[in-house]
Amino acid sequence: MPASSLAVTDVVAGYNSTPVLNGVSITARPATITAVLGANGAGKTTLLRTISGFVRTRGGQVRLDDVSLTRLAPDHIARAGVAHVPEGQGVITELTVEENLKLGLLLRRRADRAAALEDAYRKFSILADRRRRHAATLSGGERQMLVIARALLSAPRVLLLDEPSLGLAPKVVAQVMDLVRQLRDESGLTVLLVEQNARSALSIADQGVVLNLGKVVATAAAGELAADVALRRHYLGF
């Protein structure tokens, strides 16, 4: 499947009567990692939830290549090729690793599911070793690998990752970031990566977008953002 682009144009969205995003525009180019950065309350999670349909747009457009996702239901957006990994390592702890993974296969044809599952085990060997264990027994890093693997089983064209490093040890953060980079390089996946660990995110990203109070305040190549000392100190905390 060819790489896809994701375009968010002048999007306004929020909760109840409270606007959170105020005219946000972001383009994630095909087979790239776009890091979305900013402090708590900047609107990063709301942006991903709006793209994936859990928050309805009040204005603007969201497009996957030439297909409009604006105001579609979340299941329709998932079927169009957008996979969303929310913050918080959302595994179902009562299920085994394999049962969690099989939830990601529901959008695939039945004939393709067994091969897709075995391919996931090849890519995530640690999950293969733990396939019969309950997800409750996994470490934080293993749970993060599980939710990413489950999302990939839906064969997405775009992957939305919300704070994948949250609560993880530095060594595990490095492993997760390396995995995200591999997904771009080896699978040609387009990734929109929301992170408060700005240094780690910029180290693997192609471009970065900085949000502040629901508005885009900077968009540039990742290296340029990392080198902008004033912007880093004011918005990114390093």
C-alpha positions as CSV (number, residue, x, y, z in Angstrom):
1,M,0.0,0.0,0.0
2,P,1.5,3.4,-1.0
3,A,2.3,5.9,1.8
4,S,-0.4,8.4,2.6
5,S,-0.6,12.0,3.6
6,L,-2.7,13.5,6.4
7,A,-3.8,17.1,6.2
8,V,-5.5,19.0,9.0
9,T,-6.7,22.5,7.7
10,D,-8.0,25.3,9.9
11,V,-9.6,22.9,12.4
12,V,-11.6,24.2,15.2
13,A,-12.7,21.6,17.9
14,G,-13.3,21.2,21.6
15,Y,-15.5,19.9,24.3
16,N,-19.1,21.1,25.0
17,S,-18.9,24.9,24.6
18,T,-15.1,25.1,25.2
19,P,-12.9,25.4,22.2
20,V,-9.5,23.7,22.4
21,L,-8.2,23.8,18.9
22,N,-8.5,27.2,17.2
23,G,-7.7,27.0,13.5
24,V,-5.0,24.3,13.6
25,S,-3.3,23.3,10.3
26,I,-0.8,20.5,10.1
27,T,0.3,18.3,7.2
28,A,1.9,14.9,7.8
29,R,3.7,14.0,4.6
30,P,3.8,10.4,3.3
31,A,6.2,8.0,5.1
32,T,7.3,10.7,7.6
33,I,7.2,11.2,11.3
34,T,5.6,14.5,12.4
35,A,6.1,15.3,16.1
36,V,3.4,17.4,17.7
37,L,4.8,19.1,20.8
38,G,3.7,21.5,23.5
39,A,2.9,21.9,27.1
40,N,0.0,20.3,28.9
41,G,-3.2,21.9,27.8
42,A,-1.8,22.9,24.4
43,G,-4.4,20.7,22.5
44,K,-2.2,17.8,21.4
45,T,-4.4,15.0,22.6
46,T,-7.5,16.8,21.4
47,L,-5.9,17.1,17.9
48,L,-5.5,13.3,17.7
49,R,-9.0,12.7,19.0
50,T,-10.4,15.1,16.4
51,I,-8.5,13.4,13.6
52,S,-9.8,9.9,14.7
53,G,-13.4,11.2,15.1
54,F,-13.8,11.1,18.9
55,V,-14.1,14.9,19.0
56,R,-16.2,16.4,16.3
57,T,-14.8,19.3,14.3
58,R,-16.6,22.7,14.5
59,G,-14.8,24.0,11.5
60,G,-12.0,23.1,9.1
61,Q,-11.1,19.9,7.3
62,V,-9.3,16.6,7.9
63,R,-8.2,14.7,4.8
64,L,-6.4,11.4,4.3
65,D,-5.0,11.8,0.8
66,D,-8.1,12.8,-1.3
67,V,-10.6,11.4,1.2
68,S,-12.4,13.7,3.7
69,L,-12.5,12.4,7.2
70,T,-14.2,15.4,8.6
71,R,-17.1,14.5,10.9
72,L,-17.0,10.8,10.1
73,A,-17.6,8.3,12.9
74,P,-14.5,6.8,14.5
75,D,-15.1,3.3,13.0
76,H,-15.4,4.8,9.5
77,I,-12.1,6.7,10.0
78,A,-10.4,3.5,11.2
79,R,-11.6,1.7,8.1
80,A,-10.3,4.5,6.0
81,G,-6.8,3.7,7.3
82,V,-6.2,5.8,10.5
83,A,-5.1,3.9,13.6
84,H,-5.1,5.8,17.0
85,V,-3.0,4.6,19.9
86,P,-4.3,6.7,22.8
87,E,-2.3,7.8,25.9
88,G,-2.1,5.3,28.8
89,Q,-1.1,1.9,27.4
90,G,-4.8,0.9,26.8
91,V,-4.6,-2.8,26.9
92,I,-7.4,-5.0,28.2
93,T,-5.7,-6.5,31.2
94,E,-8.2,-9.4,31.6
95,L,-7.3,-10.7,28.2
96,T,-4.2,-12.5,27.1
97,V,-1.6,-10.8,24.8
98,E,-3.0,-12.8,21.8
99,E,-6.6,-11.9,22.6
100,N,-5.6,-8.2,22.7
101,L,-3.8,-8.5,19.4
102,K,-6.8,-10.3,17.8
103,L,-8.9,-7.2,18.4
104,G,-6.7,-5.4,15.9
105,L,-7.6,-7.9,13.3
106,L,-11.3,-7.1,13.1
107,L,-10.9,-4.7,10.2
108,R,-9.0,-7.3,8.1
109,R,-10.4,-10.0,5.9
110,R,-10.7,-13.4,7.8
111,A,-8.4,-15.0,5.2
112,D,-5.6,-12.6,6.0
113,R,-5.8,-12.7,9.8
114,A,-3.6,-15.6,10.7
115,A,-0.7,-14.5,8.5
116,A,-1.0,-10.9,9.9
117,L,-0.8,-12.2,13.4
118,E,2.2,-14.3,12.8
119,D,3.9,-11.3,11.1
120,A,3.2,-9.2,14.2
121,Y,4.9,-11.9,16.3
122,R,7.9,-11.8,14.0
123,K,8.2,-8.0,14.4
124,F,7.4,-8.0,18.2
125,S,9.2,-11.1,19.4
126,I,8.7,-10.2,23.0
127,L,4.9,-10.5,22.5
128,A,5.4,-13.9,20.8
129,D,7.1,-15.1,24.0
130,R,4.2,-13.8,26.1
131,R,1.2,-14.6,23.8
132,R,-0.6,-16.8,26.4
133,R,0.0,-14.5,29.4
134,H,-2.6,-12.0,30.6
135,A,-1.8,-8.4,29.6
136,A,-1.9,-7.5,33.3
137,T,1.4,-9.3,33.8
138,L,3.3,-7.1,31.2
139,S,5.7,-4.3,32.1
140,G,4.9,-0.8,31.0
141,G,7.2,-1.1,27.9
142,E,5.6,-4.4,26.9
143,R,2.1,-2.9,27.2
144,Q,3.2,-0.1,24.9
145,M,4.5,-2.5,22.4
146,L,1.3,-4.4,22.6
147,V,-1.0,-1.5,21.9
148,I,1.2,-0.4,19.0
149,A,1.3,-3.9,17.5
150,R,-2.5,-4.1,17.9
151,A,-2.9,-0.9,16.0
152,L,-0.7,-2.1,13.2
153,L,-2.7,-5.2,12.8
154,S,-5.5,-3.1,11.3
155,A,-3.1,-2.3,8.4
156,P,-3.3,1.5,8.8
157,R,-2.0,4.1,6.4
158,V,-1.5,6.6,9.2
159,L,-0.6,5.9,12.8
160,L,-1.6,8.4,15.6
161,L,0.6,7.9,18.7
162,D,-0.3,9.8,21.9
163,E,2.5,10.0,24.5
164,P,4.0,6.6,23.9
165,S,6.8,7.3,26.2
166,L,4.6,8.3,29.2
167,G,5.7,6.6,32.4
168,L,8.5,4.6,30.8
169,A,12.1,4.3,31.9
170,P,14.6,6.1,29.7
171,K,15.9,2.8,28.2
172,V,12.4,1.7,27.2
173,V,11.6,5.2,25.8
174,A,14.6,4.7,23.5
175,Q,13.3,1.3,22.4
176,V,9.8,2.8,21.6
177,M,11.3,5.7,19.7
178,D,13.5,3.3,17.7
179,L,10.4,1.2,16.9
180,V,8.5,4.3,15.6
181,R,11.5,5.1,13.4
182,Q,11.5,1.6,12.0
183,L,7.8,1.8,11.2
184,R,8.6,4.8,9.0
185,D,11.7,3.5,7.4
186,E,10.7,-0.2,6.8
187,S,6.9,0.0,6.4
188,G,6.6,3.5,4.9
189,L,4.0,4.4,7.6
190,T,3.0,8.0,8.1
191,V,3.2,8.8,11.8
192,L,1.7,11.7,13.8
193,L,3.5,11.5,17.2
194,V,2.3,13.5,20.2
195,E,5.0,13.8,22.8
196,Q,5.9,15.8,25.9
197,N,9.4,14.2,25.7
198,A,10.3,16.7,23.0
199,R,14.0,15.9,22.8
200,S,13.3,12.2,22.1
201,A,10.5,13.0,19.6
202,L,12.6,15.5,17.6
203,S,15.5,13.0,17.5
204,I,13.4,10.7,15.2
205,A,11.0,13.1,13.6
206,D,11.2,14.6,10.1
207,Q,9.3,17.7,11.1
208,G,7.8,19.2,14.2
209,V,4.8,21.2,15.1
210,V,4.5,23.2,18.3
211,L,1.1,23.9,19.8
212,N,0.3,26.5,22.4
213,L,-3.2,27.1,23.7
214,G,-4.8,25.5,20.7
215,K,-2.8,27.3,18.0
216,V,0.2,26.3,15.9
217,V,3.1,28.6,17.0
218,A,5.9,26.9,15.0
219,T,6.3,24.4,12.1
220,A,9.7,23.4,10.8
221,A,12.1,20.5,10.1
222,A,12.8,18.6,13.4
223,G,16.4,19.6,13.3
224,E,15.5,23.3,13.0
225,L,13.2,23.2,16.0
226,A,15.8,21.3,18.1
227,A,18.3,24.0,17.3
228,D,16.1,26.9,18.1
229,V,17.1,27.6,21.7
230,A,14.6,30.4,22.4
231,L,11.6,28.3,21.1
232,R,12.7,25.2,23.0
233,R,13.0,27.0,26.3
234,H,9.8,28.9,25.9
235,Y,7.5,26.1,24.7
236,L,9.3,22.7,25.0
237,G,11.2,22.9,28.3
238,F,14.7,21.8,27.3
